[in-house]
Amino acid sequence: MLRLRRHHYPDHHRRILLRLFHHSTFHPQPLDLPLCHPTYQIWSANTSLGKTLVSAGLSSSFLLSPASSANKKFVYLKPIQTGYPHDSDSRFLFTKLPSLSLRRKFPSSLILSNSILFSSLFAAKSFLSSRDLPFQPEKFNSEMYDLNFREENRISGEEDSSVSELVCKTLFAWEEAVSPHLAAERESGGVVGDSKVIETLGKCLRDGLESEIERGKREILCIVETAGGVASPGPSGSLQCDLYRPFRLPGILVGDGRLGGISGTISAYESLKLRGYDVVAVVFEDHGLVNEVPLMSYLRNRVPVLVLPPLPQDSSNDLMEWFDESHNVFDSLKNIMLLAYSERIQRLCDMPKRAGELFWWPFTQHKLVPEEAVTVIDSRCGENFSVYQDQKNKFIGQQFDACASWWTQGPDATLQIELARDMGYTAARFGHVMFPENVYEPALECAELLLQGVGKGWASRAYFSDNGSTAIEIALKMAFRKFSFDHDVLVDFLGKDTTEKCVELKVLALKGSYHGDTLGAMEAQAPSPYTGFLQQPWYSGRGLFLDPPTVFMYNSKWILSLPELLYSEIVEHKDITFCSRDEIFYEERDSSELASIYSSYISQNLLQNPGLKVSGCIGALIIEPVVHAAGGMHMVDPLFQRILVKECQNHKIPVIFDEVFTGFWRLGVETTADLLGCVPDIACYGKLLTGGVIPLAATLATNAVFDSFVGDSKLKALLHGHSYSAHALGCAAAAKSIKWFKDPQTNHNIIPERRILRELWDLDLIQQISSHRTVQRVVALGTLCAIELQAAGCNAGYGSLYAASLLKKLREDGVYMRPLGNVIYLMCGPCSSPEVCSQLLLKLYQRLEEFDKVEEKLKSC
């Protein structure tokens, strides 16, 4: 039901909730990575290159070195093991270290443990029978057997008061000694999803950490050893370099010293760097081919290369002498790792202070940002920031980027890597090349995709620029030329005084819209905090700005909010009702009484052109279709915008759609022209155009607009451009993103037959939030869920700090939000799962409950 409502919001009673989102069953574990001690991942260029030997050598160097203090702990984690129980890398360390300890006469006591958590049914039966242990069917679920076996050993030393510890764990094991994806496929019930591997690994990385910190200054080194090569598949088939990417652990690369090993090592290194991993050292066995020389030349001393002595050929050799010979190499490797860790921590700790001294952040009052409020972003994986937090314990925590980094983001982790790969290829192939009068594949493909996609059926030309605001500047120039051409006011300036001023052209726009920060774009928007004298002393507002009707949900009902000028017209007519939000977009509304009133209002009062020879002609209509973003996330009645567009086109006034925010699935469709049921003459795109990884914008235009610039003189051409117009990197990223977002094979949210996204925000949860007494209105559409908080006076408006405490709590919950005054919003990507969106809503509701209690307490004081 939709009912009419004025632009004010009366007090309302809070609805008593009968349930608190009990149907939400998606509970992802936090992927917090402890940084109070160094953790490294051991990779290799291929299988059988000695990763476990390197892990064992590091454990002995760390725990058994004479120069080192006792009371140390070495943690070895093997997330994926095949060939089990015959092959067990964790057990190799568990059995080898005692021998090394006795050989080196280590004076302190040593406690060792080895655990296996989960295995396939085949591996479990083999292991249990070898140990004469009973098989328990209840421990087997549809995936793995909960083996949960642990063995321990203690080596007593002369100094029994000081104890060092080795903890070895295998997380998931399969019996067949093949690639993990094959073992998981062949051993029924042995398939384990990526999320399960990551969550289990995260838990193991955090296990016992609190007790260790409470015990005091105990040195810890943790190693996570991969299986096979860098790009070997995990159990689900995902490459391991992608599987472990959410943690982005710094790595040690075990290279290949054999013939052909230089190529394999470089390929492995580049695969890791492409995905954003830090590799602190390369180490490999010497095979007499001096592979380290070309490797050091290629790496240009960015990464140290260490060479281990050759392994004995006799497979029965216990390797004791080899470990003795390798001791100095492992000591060097350990020191490199510890130094890299301490330098990283120092950088992370120093960044907030350095940023406050060097940066001038946009849209930020620096006086209100203390050093402890600066967010240190270590990396990004898909939709999540990895944020360094220095509280009681240092750690890297994940925060969902719920503002989509100023509305640009859309890629999941897979697309992020795809974009990195395509952009790397494009940078290597093209670098940057000049655009005018030239053509190259990325720009051509991008233009074709734009015209066949968002511009299909109306646009014939694509004009590239560098960001949304400049795309608007270009669109205004196009529109004004087209208007002048159509209304016979275009003056041929060739051979004449080019300073002659013919007609002052203005725009028709809507209050609350925002079209960018450049001077021309700001002139095309109504007065606002962005255009005042403090921000833009040159601003004059060259346009006629209408107050539009808006639509939102309040107390579980959709409400139409009308400006005063229209309200007096509407109240004389019967109420208009809707069964759902979708009906707001139905074109059948065009024949309604409300449509007639809108049309009359627009044509009679707004489009009476004062005459072509008089200053102040309306030369263009510019709108943000459906949602005004920076103006407060207001949803404009699409019927009003549709009628406005048609009225302008009837008067030969060119229409510009500013889709910089709304385009490319942000509102659930590729272009909001599909929501409005009409097309523009010119449209601007940016932000999600490239998937948000690099700036690029495009202004599309009809052939008629293009023709108004065609002539015999260059002076009649569109004289606007940027040094990096249609840069190959941006065009390649845009081409990949455009195809990715609309393909049901890569974006499972696409409903192909309707060309829309499935509903991402649960309606029941949205209705409950809209009924919360702290909430004034809700707009949920596509990837956007905006909430305006009930506020008045200085607590309302763009300059308000009213939501600051609420957003601080949400960041503690792993949700990174940035407000528009007392308007807060959640923004996901076109590929985000509804389960993730429900979790965001749940966290928001819980914090709203706390926020309400605090506000009530403050009022009572």
N, C-alpha and C positions, 0 to 999 in steps of 0.2 A: 504494500500500500504506500502510495506517495501522497502527501498532503502539502498544502501551501503554507509557507511560513515567512514572516518578515525577517529582516536582518537583525534580529536580537534573539536572545536565548533565555527564556524564563527558567527559574529554579525548578528542579524536578526531584522527585523522591528516588532514592536508590532502590533498585530492584534486588530482592533477596535471591541469590543464586542457589539453585538446588544442587548444582554439581560444579566441580572445578576441573573441567577438562579431563574427566576421568578416562575418556576414550583415547587419549593420546598415549600411545605405547612405544613411541620412538624415543629412546633414551641413549644417545651417543655418549660414550665415555670421554672425559676431558683428555686431550692429548698434551698435557703439560709435560715439558721436558726439564728435568732438574739441571741446573747449571752450577750447583754448589760444588761439583766435581766434574772433571773432564769425561766426556763420553765420545767415543769415536766409532765409526763404522769401517769395517775391513772389506774392501772390494777387491776384485781381481779382474784382469783382462780376459781370463778364461778359466775353465775348471782345471783342477789338478796343478795349480801353480804355487801352492803352499800357504794359503791364507791361514790355515790352522797352525802351521809352524810359526808364522809371524805372531799370531795370537799367543802361542805358548812362549815364544821368545820374549814378548812384551811382559807377560805375566812373571817370568823369571827375573827380568831386569827390574821390574817394579817392586816385586816382593822380596827378592833374594839378594839384591845388590848389597855388598858390604858397606857401601857409603850411605845407604838409605837407612832411615829409622824404621823401627818395628811399628806395630800397630797400624798396618796398612790393610787395605781390602781391594782385591782385584775381582771384578765381576765380568764374567764371560757369558754372553747370551748368544745362542744359536737359534734364531726364530724358525728356520726351515732346515730339516735334515732328511735326506733320503738314504736308502741302504741300511736302515736301522732294523735291528740292533747290532748287526755286524759292523757297520760303520757308525761311530758316534764321536764327533769332533769334541763335544764337551767332555766326554769320558777320556779322550786323549789327553786333554789338559789335566784332568783330575788325577790320572795315573802318572803322567810325565813329571809334574812339578815335584812330587815327593822324591823322585829319583834325583832330580837336579838339586833339591834341597840337601839331601844327604851327601851328594858329590861335592857340593860347595861348602859343606859344613856350616850351614846356616844356623846361627846360635839361638834364634828365637823359635818359639813354638809356632806351628802352622796348622790351622784348621781348614779342612777342605770339604766341600760338598758338591754333589752332582745330582741334578734333578731332571726328570723328563715329565712334562705336563700332559700333553695330549699326543695320541698316535692314531694312525689308522687301525682298523680292526685286524688287518694282517700283521702289522708290526706289533700290535699289542699281544696277539697270540704267540708270536715268535718269542717276544721278550719274556712273557710270563712263563712259558714252558721252559725257557732256558734257566729261569730262576726258581722253578718249582713253585710258582705262585698261582693261586686260583684265578680263573677268568670269571668276572662278575658282569653278567649281561646288563644289569641296571646302570652300569657306568658308560654304556655306549648309547649315544644319541644318534640322530640321523647323519651326523658328520664324522665325529671322532670319538675315540675311547678316552675317557678321563683316567689316564694312567697314574698320574700324580705320584711317581716313584722318586724316592730320595735316598742316596747313599752318602755316608760321611766317613771321614778319616781324620786322624789327628797325629801330627808328628811333634813329639815333645822335644824342645830344645833346651840348651843349657840355661837360657834366660827365660824361664817359663812364665815370668810375670808379664812379658810382652808377647803379644800374639798377633800374627798376621793371618789373613783369611783369603781363601780362594773360593768363590761361589760360581759354579757352572750350571747353566740351565739350557736345556733344549725345549723349545716351546711346542713345536709340531713335528712329528716324525712319520715317515712312510717306509715300508719295507723294501720296495724295489729301488735299486741304485740307478735311477734315471732322473731326468729333469723333473722338478717338482710338479709341473702341470701334468705330465704323463703319469707319474705315480699317483697323484690325486684322482686322475681320471680312471685309472685301471683298478685302483683299490676301492671297491664300492663303499660309499659313505665317507670317502676321504677328502672331499672337496671342502676347502676352507676359503671363505671370502676375504678380500683384502681388509675390510674393516675389522674382522675378527683378529687377523694377524696384527694389525696396528694397535688395536685396543689391548691385546694381550701383551704385546711388547711394551706399550706405555705403562701398563700396570707393573711389569717386571722392573722397568727403569725407576719406578717410584717406590717399589717395595722396600720397606725397612729404612727409608731415607730419614724419616722423622727421628727414629731411635738413634741412627748414626749421628745426626746433628746434635742430639741431646747428649750423646756420649763424649762430645768434645771434638777436638781437632784430630780427626782420623782421616788420613789421606786415602782417597778412593780413585780408582781408575776403572772405567767401564768400557768394555769392547762389545760391539754387536757385529757378528760375523755373518756375511751373506752366503748364499749357496751358488756355486757356479760362477759365471761371469757377470759383469755389470748389467748386461741386457738379457740375462737368462730369465725365463719366465718363473713367476711364483706359482703357488698352487692354483690360483684362479686363471692363470694365463697372462696376467699383467706382468710387464717387465719389472724386475726387482728395483731398477733405478726409478721407476714410477711408483711402485708399491710403497717404498720407504720415504717417498718425498715429503709427506706431511711433517716428518721430524727434521728433515734436512740436517742430519748429523754430519759434522765434519768427517772427512774420510782419509783413509790410507789406501792407496792403490797398489796392489801387488801386481807388478808388471810381469812381462814375459822376456826372459833372457835368451830364449831359443831363436833359431832362424825364423824370421817372419814376426818375431815378437815386438819389434819396434812399431810396426804398423798396428798390431793388435793393442798395444799399450796406449798409443796415441788415440786410437779410436775409442777405447774405454774412457780415457781421460776426457775427451771431447764430449762423450755422451753424458758424463757426470756434470761437466761445466754447463752444457746446454740446459740442464735441469736446475741449475742454480746451486749445486753442491760446491763446498769448499774442499779442495784436496790439499792436504798440508805436506804430503810426502809421497814419493814413489819408491818402492823397494822391490827388488827381484833377485833371483838366484843367478849367479854368474855361470854362464855356459861357454865362456872363452871367446865370445863374439864382440865384446866391448860395446854392447847395446847402450850403455849409459852415455856414451859420447854424443851420438845423434839425439838421444832423448833430452839431455841437458841443453843441447843447442836449440831444440824445438821449444822447450819450456822456458828458455832464456832466463834461467836461474830464478824463475818465479816460484818454482817448487823444487826442493832438494831431491836428489836421486841417490839412493843408497843401494849398495850391491852386497848381497850375501854370498858366502862361499858356496862352492858346488856341494850338492848333497851326495852322500855315498851311494854307490850303485847297488850295494848289497841291501836288499829289502829287509833282511833280518837285523840290520844294524840298529842299535838302540838310540842312535843319534846324540849320545852324550858328548862325544868329542865335537860333533858339528855345532851343538849349542855353545860349547866352550869357545870355538873359533868365531862364532857369530855374536858373542856377547857384546863386543864393542859396538857393532852395528845396531843391535837392539837398544843399547844404552843411548846411542845417538838418536835413534828413532823416538825413543821415549822422551828424551829431552826436547826434541822438536815438537812433539805433541803437547807436552806440558807448557812450553813457552807459547805456542800458538793459542792454547786455551787461556792462559793468563792475559795475553795481549787482547784477545777477543773480549774477555770480561771487562778489561780496562776501557776498551773502546765503548762498549755498551753503557758502562757506568758514566762515562764522560759525555755522552752524546746530548743529554738534555741540557746541560749547562752550556755546551758549545753552541747548540742550536739557538738557545735564548740570546746568546751574544752575537750571533752571526745572521740569523734569518730575519726576514720581515715577512711574516705569514700573511696571506690574504684573508680578508673577512675575519680578522682576529684583533682583539684589543689586548696587546701584550701585557698591559698592567694587570689583567685578570687571569694570566696564565703563569702560575708559579712553576718553578723547575720540576717539582714532583708531579705536576699535572701533564707534563709532556709525555706523549706516547712514543715509545721507541719501537719501531717496526723493524724486526730483523729480516723478515721475508714475507712472502705471500704464497699460499697454496690454494688455488681455486678461489673459493669465496671467503677464505679465512686469512686474517693477518696472523703472523707469529710475532707476538709482542713480548719484549723483554720486561720482566717485572722484578724489581729489587725491593722486596718487602722483607718478611722474616727470612725467607729463603729466596735465593736467586733462581729464576726459572724462565723458560720460554713458554708462554701460554697462548692458546688460540682464541681469537676473537672474530666472530662473524662480522664481516664488513657490511653492516646493515644500512649504511648510507651509500653503498656501492661506489665509494671513493668519488664523491660528487657526481653520482648518477652515471658513471662511465662504465661500470663493470658488468660483465655478463658471463665470462668464461668459468667453466668448472676446471678442475685440475687437469683433465685430459686436453681440453681446448687450449689451456695456457701453454702446455708443452707443444702442441701443434703450432700455435702461433709463434712460439720461440723458434721452432724449427724452420718454418716458412720465412720468417723475417731474417734469420741467420743466412739462409740460402739467398734471399733477395739482396741483402747487404753485400754478400760476397760477389754476387753477379753484377749488381748495378751500382752499389754505393748510392750516390745521388746523381741524377741526370736532369738536364733542363727540359721543361715541359712544352713551352710554346712552339708550335709547328713541328713537334716531335711525337713519336708514339713508341710505347714499349708495353710489353705484355701485362704487367701488373695494373697499369693505369687503364688499359683497354678493357681488361676483364672486369675491373671494378666498375667502370662506367656502364658496361653492358649489364652487369648484375643489378646496378641501381635502376636503370631504365626498364629492365624486365621485372623488377621487384616493386619497390616503393613507388616508382614512377610509372608503372605499367598502365597503359591506357590513356595517359595524358602527357607525360614528359618525353622530350626528344633530345635534350641536351643536358650534359653534366658539367658543372663548373667547379673545380676543386680549389679549396683554400685550406687554412691550417687550423681553424677552430670555429665553434658555433657562432661567436660574435661577429667574426669577419664574414662568415657565410651570410649573416643577416645584412651586413653592410652591402654585400654584393647583391643580395635579393632586392634591397631598396633601390639601388641604382637600376636594376633591371625593371622593376615595377614602374618607377618614375619615367623611364624611357618609353616603356610600352604605353603608359597613360598619355604621354605627350604625343606619341606617334598616332594613337587612336583618335585623339581629340584635336589633331591638326595644330598643335602648338609647338611642334618640334622645329626648331630654328636651325638652318644650315649655317654653322658658324665659320665655314671656310671663307677666308678672305674678309671676315668681319670682326668686329670688336668682340672677343670672346668673354669679356667681362660683362657684356649685356645681360641683364636679368629679365627673363620673360615672365614667368609665373612662379610664385612660391608654392611649392607642393608640400602637402602635409599627409599624415597617415590617419587612418581610422583604426583604432586599437581598443583594447578592453582594459579597464582598470584591474590591477592585480597581475597583469602579465609582465614578463621580464624577458628581454631579448638580447642581453649581453652587456658587457662593460665598456665597449668602445663608444666613442662619442656619438656616432650616427645611430647606433643601436639604442643608446640611452635616450636620444631625442624621440624615439618611436615608442616610448612607454610613458605611462601616466606618472605623476609625481609620487615618490615613494622614498623610504630611507636611503635607497641607492642613488637617488637623483638630487637630493637636497644640496644646499650650498656647501655644506661640509665636504661632500663627496664630489660634486660636479658643479662648480660655479658657472660654467658656460651653459648649463641646462636651461632650456626654455620650453621644452615639451611641444614639439612641432606636430601636433595632432589633435584629433577629437577623440576623447577617451570615454567609452561607455561603461556603465556599471552593469555587469552581466548577472543574470540569475544563476545560482549555483545549486548543486545537488549533493547531499551527503546523508549518511546514516546517523541517526540519533535515537537512543532507546529502542533499538532493533527495527526502526522504521526509516524508510527513505523519505527525505524531506526536501522540498523545493523552496529555496530561499530567494526572495525577490527584492530587487531594489525598489525604493519608494515610488519612483516614477511609474513603474509597472504595476505595483501592488494595487494602486487605486483603480486600475483598469481590470485587474483580475478578480477582485473580491465580488464584483457584480455577477460573475459567472460561477457555475457549479464547480465543486471540487473535482480535481482530476486524480484518479487512482491508478496504481500500477500493481501488478501481482509480483513483480520481481525487478531487480536492478536492470536486467537485460531489456525490459520493456522501455526503459528510458531511451534506448537507442533505436527503437523501432521506427522505421520510416512512415508507418501508418499514422504517427503523430502529426505528420505534415498537414493532415486534413482536420485537425482538431481546432477547437475554438482558441486554444492557447496559441497555436501557430498563427492564426489570423491576427491575434492581438500583437504578437511579436512582429509580424510583418508590417502591420500598420504603424507600430511604434517606430520601427527602423526607417521605413520609407518616408513617413511624414515628418519626422523630427530630426533624422540624422543624415539623410542623403539628399537634402535640398542644396545642391551645389550652388554656391553664390555667384557663379559665372566664371568663365574661363579667363577673362581679362582682369579679374579681381584677385588680389592676393589671398591665398588660403585655400586653394583647391585641394580636395581629397584625392590624392594621387595613388593611394594604395591602401588596402586592408591588410593588416598583419595580425595573426592570432596564434596563440598556443592552443592547438586543438585539444579539447576535452579537459585537460588539467593544466592549471597555472602552477608551475613548480616553485620557483624562488619566491613567488608572491604568497606562499603559504599552503601549497598543495590543495588548492581549491578545484573542485570538479565543476566545470561550467556546463550548464544545460546544453547538451548537444543539439537539441532542436533549435535553440536560439542561435548557435553558431552556424548551423546549416542554413537557416533562413538569412542570416547576415551575409554569408558567402554568396548565396544566390541573388540577393538584392544588389550586392556590389557588382557581381558579374553582369547583371542586367543593366547596370549603369556604366559598363565598360571600365570599371575600376579593378585593376589587377589584384589578385588575391595571393597573399603569401601565407603558407603554413610554416610556422616555426616548430619543426619536429626534432630539434636538437635534443630535447629531453624526451619527448613522447614517442619518437620513432624507434623502429627495430625492436619490437616486442615489449617495450617498457610497459605499455598499457594492455598487453595481451594480444596485440595484433602487430603485423609488420609495419603498417602505416595507419595512422588514425583517420586517414581518408575513409577507411573501411568502417570505422565507427560513426563518422559523421554522415556518410552516404553522399559525399560530394568531393570534388577534386579541386585543387588550386591551380593557379597559373605558374606559381613558383613555390618551391619547398626547400627547406634547409635541414641538413642532417649532420650529426656529429656524435660525440660521446660513444654510444654503443656501436656506432658504425664500424669501428676497428676492433670491437670486443673490449675496448678500453685500455689497450696496451700502448697506444701511441696516438698523438693528436693527428686528426685529419677531419676535414669537413667537406661537404658537397652541397652545392646549390643546384637543384634541378629546375628546368624551365621548359615551357612548351615551345614548339617551333615558332609560333607567332611572336613570342617574346624574343627569341633569338633573331628573327627576321628584322625586328626593329633596330638592331645594331648593325645590320648588313648594309654596306654601301661601298663607294669607290674610294673613300678617304679613310685612312687609319684613324683619324680623329673621331670618326663615328663609331669605332669599335669600343668595346668595353675595356677601358684603360684601368684595370685593377688586377693586381697579382701579388704573389708572394714568392720569395726566393725558393721556397720548398714546395711550390704548388705541385700537387699530384705526385709527391715523393713516393718512390717505389716501395719503401718499407710500409708506409701507411696503406697504400693501395693493396699490397699483398695481404696485410692483416685484415683489411676490410673485406676482401674477396673471400678469405677463409671464414670470417665470422658470419657474413651474410649467408653463405651456404650452410654453415654448421647449425645456425639457429633455426633455420626453416626445414631442415632435414629430419624427419621422424626417426631415422636410424641413429642420429647423433644427439638429437634433442627429444627425449621421450615425453616431453610435455606438449608437443605439437599434436593437435587434432587435425589430421591432414584434410579431411573432407570439408572442414569449416575454416581452415587457415587461421586458427586461433590457438592460444595456449589453454590447457585445461586450467580449472580453477586451482590456484595455489594457496589461497587463504581460506581456511575452513569457515563456512558461513556461521555455524553455531558459535565459534570462538569470537568471530568478529561481532556478532550481535551481543554477546556478553560484554565485550569490551565497550561497545557503544552504549551500554546500559550502566556502565560504571559511573559513579557520581563525580569522579574527577574529570570525566571526558565530556567535551562539548560537541564534538563531531568526529566521524570516521569516514574516510574514503578508502575503499579497497578495490583495486582494479589492476589486473595484470600482475606485474611484479611489485606494485606499490601498495603499502598499507600506511596511511597517514592518520594521525590522531591529534586533534587540537585539545589541549587541556583547558579545563574551566579556569579562567583567569580574568582579572580586571585591573585597571589602572596600570601601574608600572610593571605588573606581572604579565601583561598582555603585549603583543606586538613583537616585531623582529628584534628589538633591543633587549627583550626580556631575558633574565637569567633564571626564570621560574623553574625550568626543567632540569637545571644543572645537577641537582642532587639525585634526581631520578636516573639520569643518564650515567652518572658515576656508578650507581649500584648496578645498572645493566652491564656496564663494562666489566665489573667484577664477575658478572654471570657469563662473560664471554660474548657479549653483544656490543659491538662498537656502533654507536649512534651519534649523530651530530644534529642539533636542533635548528629549527627556524623560529627562534623565540620560544613561544609556548606551544608551537607545533612540533611534534616529534614524528618520526616516520621510520618504518622498516622497509627496506628495499632489497629484494633478492635478485637473482639473475633469471633469464629465460629458461635455464636448464635446472634450476633449483628444485628439489623435491618438495612436495606438499608436506611431508613429514618434518623436514627441517623448518618450514614456515610455521607449522603448528608449534614446534618447540619454541620458536621466537615469540609467538603470541602468548604461550604459556608463561614464559619468563617475564614478558611485559606485564601480563595481568598480575602476577604475583608481586611484582615491584610496585604496580599501581596501588595494590592493597596497602603496602607498607607506606607508600607516599601519602596516601589518604590519611592514615593514622597520624603521621607526623604533622601534616597540615592541620588536622583537627586539634592536635595538642597545642600547636603554635597559636591557633585562634583562641583556644581556651585561656591561654596565658595573657 
